[in-house]
Amino acid sequence: MNKRLILTLCMIGLGAALALTAVPGPARTTEKPKTALFVWGGWEGHEPKQCVDIFAPILEAEGFKVEISHSLDSYLDLDKLKKLDLIVHIFTMAEIKPEQERNLEEAVKSGVGLAGWHGGLADAHRSNVEYEFMVGGQWVAHPGGVIDYNVDITKPDDPIVKGLKRRFPMKSEQYYMQVDPLDEVLATTTFSGQYAPWIKGVVMPVVWKKHYGQGRVFYTSLGHVAADFNVPEAREIVKRGLLWAARVIQ
């Protein structure tokens, strides 16, 4: 073969190889995965573990590194808590020790998100008023027990509820609550008065978000038992609320 031709082919091959190495591959991210701690327990009637088993995999699918704990002692290591992006607290009633409570509150104040649902967050540790101050509300009654009621979206442009049905039905406990006026309410329910005539027409928050210090707090009264999250809107609201509290969505 002609030497000049051989040289030309070699140069062409080298150029092609260089061109291929110059093409950038898929962008690699060095960002650490978000971290979430689920702490569940308390009254078993709210099926805390079954509910955690719904939402922990959802966060993992969103790229979170998830830890699940069945003990409030998970709150004893404040330094570890402050490194989290999200704490999901599902612990109906029960008692929380002073150091456990203080560390949980300090972590949220420092910027860690807090989220939960139904009695797992807003009927936990009834004698701890600073905890209630952090959550933004406290359950006081559910007239009629498990009943049919409607949930109305009141801030349809908020990312936690955007695109969902403006009204959807639930068959569950309709929570009557004491509520912090600073809560940003995203959905409500209206009491018919059938089971407590003196509250007929009362409009009660069902979904809210707020801040406690630098931390984002999300709550919904939906989710008496795991089957409540078979309602697509209820499940999606919690999913988005967890992501909002962890600063994944704005």
C-alpha positions as CSV (number, residue, x, y, z in Angstrom):
1,M,0.0,0.0,0.0
2,N,1.2,3.5,-0.8
3,K,3.0,5.0,2.2
4,R,1.2,8.4,1.8
5,L,-2.2,6.6,1.8
6,I,-1.3,4.6,5.0
7,L,-0.3,7.9,6.7
8,T,-3.5,9.6,5.7
9,L,-5.6,6.7,7.0
10,C,-3.8,6.7,10.3
11,M,-4.4,10.4,10.7
12,I,-8.1,10.0,9.9
13,G,-8.3,7.3,12.6
14,L,-6.6,9.4,15.1
15,G,-8.8,12.3,14.5
16,A,-11.9,10.2,14.8
17,A,-10.7,8.8,18.1
18,L,-10.0,12.3,19.4
19,A,-13.4,13.5,18.3
20,L,-15.1,10.7,20.2
21,T,-13.2,11.4,23.4
22,A,-14.2,15.1,23.0
23,V,-17.9,14.3,23.1
24,P,-19.2,14.8,26.6
25,G,-21.0,11.9,28.2
26,P,-24.0,12.1,30.5
27,A,-23.6,14.7,33.2
28,R,-22.5,13.2,36.5
29,T,-23.9,14.7,39.7
30,T,-21.9,14.8,42.9
31,E,-24.8,16.0,44.9
32,K,-25.5,13.9,48.0
33,P,-28.8,12.1,48.1
34,K,-31.5,13.6,50.4
35,T,-31.9,11.9,53.7
36,A,-35.1,11.1,55.6
37,L,-35.7,9.5,59.0
38,F,-39.1,7.9,59.7
39,V,-39.9,7.5,63.4
40,W,-43.0,5.5,64.1
41,G,-44.8,4.1,67.1
42,G,-47.5,4.9,69.6
43,W,-51.1,3.8,69.2
44,E,-51.3,0.9,66.8
45,G,-54.8,1.7,65.7
46,H,-53.4,4.3,63.3
47,E,-51.4,1.6,61.6
48,P,-48.1,3.6,61.8
49,K,-45.8,1.0,60.3
50,Q,-48.2,0.1,57.5
51,C,-48.3,3.8,56.6
52,V,-44.6,4.2,56.8
53,D,-44.3,1.2,54.4
54,I,-46.3,3.2,51.9
55,F,-44.2,6.4,51.9
56,A,-40.7,5.2,52.7
57,P,-40.4,3.5,49.3
58,I,-41.9,6.5,47.6
59,L,-39.1,8.7,49.0
60,E,-36.5,6.0,48.1
61,A,-37.8,6.1,44.5
62,E,-37.2,9.9,44.6
63,G,-33.6,9.3,45.4
64,F,-33.7,9.6,49.2
65,K,-31.6,7.6,51.6
66,V,-34.2,6.5,54.1
67,E,-33.8,5.3,57.7
68,I,-36.8,3.8,59.6
69,S,-36.9,3.7,63.4
70,H,-39.3,2.4,66.0
71,S,-37.8,4.4,68.9
72,L,-37.9,8.0,70.0
73,D,-34.3,7.4,71.1
74,S,-33.5,8.2,67.5
75,Y,-33.8,11.8,68.6
76,L,-31.0,11.6,71.2
77,D,-28.2,12.3,68.6
78,L,-28.7,16.0,67.8
79,D,-25.7,16.2,65.5
80,K,-27.1,13.4,63.4
81,L,-30.5,14.9,63.3
82,K,-29.2,18.2,62.0
83,K,-27.6,16.5,59.0
84,L,-31.0,15.1,57.8
85,D,-33.2,16.7,55.2
86,L,-36.5,15.4,56.6
87,I,-38.0,13.8,59.7
88,V,-41.3,12.0,59.3
89,H,-42.8,11.7,62.8
90,I,-45.6,9.1,63.2
91,F,-46.1,8.5,66.9
92,T,-49.8,8.9,68.1
93,M,-50.1,9.8,71.8
94,A,-47.3,8.3,73.8
95,E,-44.8,10.2,75.9
96,I,-41.6,11.8,74.7
97,K,-38.7,12.5,77.0
98,P,-37.4,16.0,77.4
99,E,-34.1,15.5,75.6
100,Q,-35.9,13.6,72.8
101,E,-38.3,16.4,72.3
102,R,-35.8,19.2,72.7
103,N,-33.5,17.7,70.0
104,L,-36.3,17.1,67.6
105,E,-37.4,20.7,67.9
106,E,-33.8,22.0,67.7
107,A,-33.2,20.0,64.5
108,V,-36.3,21.5,62.9
109,K,-35.4,25.0,64.0
110,S,-32.0,24.5,62.4
111,G,-33.7,23.8,59.0
112,V,-34.5,20.1,58.9
113,G,-38.0,19.4,57.5
114,L,-40.8,17.8,59.6
115,A,-43.8,16.1,58.1
116,G,-46.6,13.7,59.1
117,W,-50.2,12.9,59.0
118,H,-53.3,12.4,61.1
119,G,-52.8,11.5,64.7
120,G,-49.2,10.4,64.1
121,L,-48.1,14.0,64.1
122,A,-51.0,16.1,65.5
123,D,-52.2,13.8,68.3
124,A,-48.7,12.9,69.6
125,H,-47.3,13.8,73.0
126,R,-50.4,15.7,74.2
127,S,-48.8,17.3,77.2
128,N,-45.9,18.8,75.2
129,V,-47.0,22.3,74.2
130,E,-43.8,23.3,72.5
131,Y,-44.2,20.2,70.3
132,E,-47.7,21.3,69.4
133,F,-46.4,24.8,68.7
134,M,-44.0,23.3,66.2
135,V,-46.6,21.1,64.5
136,G,-49.1,23.9,64.1
137,G,-52.2,22.2,65.5
138,Q,-53.7,19.5,67.7
139,W,-56.5,17.0,67.3
140,V,-59.4,17.5,69.7
141,A,-62.3,15.4,68.3
142,H,-63.6,13.4,65.3
143,P,-67.4,13.6,65.6
144,G,-69.1,10.5,64.3
145,G,-65.9,8.5,64.1
146,V,-65.3,7.1,60.6
147,I,-67.7,9.0,58.3
148,D,-68.1,10.2,54.7
149,Y,-66.9,13.8,54.2
150,N,-65.4,16.0,51.5
151,V,-62.0,17.7,51.3
152,D,-61.8,21.0,49.4
153,I,-58.6,22.4,47.9
154,T,-58.3,26.0,48.9
155,K,-55.0,27.0,47.3
156,P,-55.1,25.2,44.0
157,D,-51.9,26.9,42.7
158,D,-49.7,25.6,45.6
159,P,-47.4,22.8,44.4
160,I,-48.5,20.4,47.1
161,V,-52.1,20.3,45.7
162,K,-51.8,21.7,42.2
163,G,-53.7,19.8,39.6
164,L,-55.6,17.7,42.1
165,K,-59.4,17.6,42.2
166,R,-60.8,20.7,43.8
167,R,-63.0,18.5,45.9
168,F,-62.6,14.8,46.7
169,P,-64.4,12.5,49.1
170,M,-63.0,10.6,52.1
171,K,-64.4,7.9,54.4
172,S,-62.4,8.3,57.5
173,E,-62.2,10.4,60.7
174,Q,-63.0,14.0,60.0
175,Y,-60.6,15.8,62.4
176,Y,-61.7,18.8,64.5
177,M,-58.6,20.6,65.5
178,Q,-57.0,23.5,67.4
179,V,-55.0,25.2,64.7
180,D,-52.2,27.8,64.6
181,P,-53.4,30.9,62.7
182,L,-50.0,31.2,61.1
183,D,-50.5,27.9,59.2
184,E,-50.8,28.2,55.5
185,V,-53.9,26.2,54.8
186,L,-54.1,24.3,51.5
187,A,-57.2,22.3,52.0
188,T,-60.2,22.3,54.3
189,T,-63.3,20.3,55.3
190,T,-66.7,21.6,56.4
191,F,-68.6,19.9,59.2
192,S,-72.3,19.1,58.6
193,G,-73.3,19.2,62.2
194,Q,-74.9,15.7,62.0
195,Y,-72.9,14.4,64.9
196,A,-72.3,17.6,66.8
197,P,-75.0,20.2,65.8
198,W,-73.1,23.2,67.4
199,I,-70.3,22.9,64.9
200,K,-72.5,22.9,61.8
201,G,-70.8,24.9,59.0
202,V,-67.4,25.0,60.7
203,V,-64.6,25.0,58.1
204,M,-61.5,23.2,59.4
205,P,-58.0,22.9,57.9
206,V,-57.1,19.5,56.5
207,V,-53.7,20.3,54.9
208,W,-51.3,23.0,56.0
209,K,-47.7,24.0,55.8
210,K,-45.7,26.3,58.0
211,H,-42.2,27.1,59.3
212,Y,-40.7,26.5,62.7
213,G,-37.5,28.4,62.9
214,Q,-35.7,27.6,59.6
215,G,-37.5,24.3,59.2
216,R,-40.4,23.5,56.9
217,V,-43.4,21.7,58.5
218,F,-46.1,19.8,56.6
219,Y,-49.2,18.3,58.0
220,T,-52.4,16.7,56.8
221,S,-55.2,15.2,59.0
222,L,-55.8,12.6,56.3
223,G,-54.6,9.0,57.0
224,H,-56.4,7.5,59.9
225,V,-55.4,4.0,58.6
226,A,-53.2,2.9,55.7
227,A,-56.2,2.2,53.4
228,D,-57.0,5.9,53.5
229,F,-54.1,6.4,51.1
230,N,-55.8,4.3,48.5
231,V,-57.5,7.6,47.7
232,P,-55.1,9.0,45.1
233,E,-55.4,12.6,46.2
234,A,-54.6,11.7,49.8
235,R,-51.5,9.7,48.8
236,E,-50.3,12.4,46.4
237,I,-50.8,15.2,49.0
238,V,-48.6,13.4,51.5
239,K,-46.0,12.5,48.8
240,R,-45.7,16.2,47.8
241,G,-45.8,17.4,51.3
242,L,-42.8,15.2,52.2
243,L,-40.9,16.6,49.2
244,W,-41.8,20.2,50.1
245,A,-40.7,19.8,53.7
246,A,-37.4,18.3,52.4
247,R,-37.0,21.3,50.0
248,V,-37.2,19.1,46.9
249,I,-40.1,21.2,45.6
250,Q,-40.7,24.9,46.4
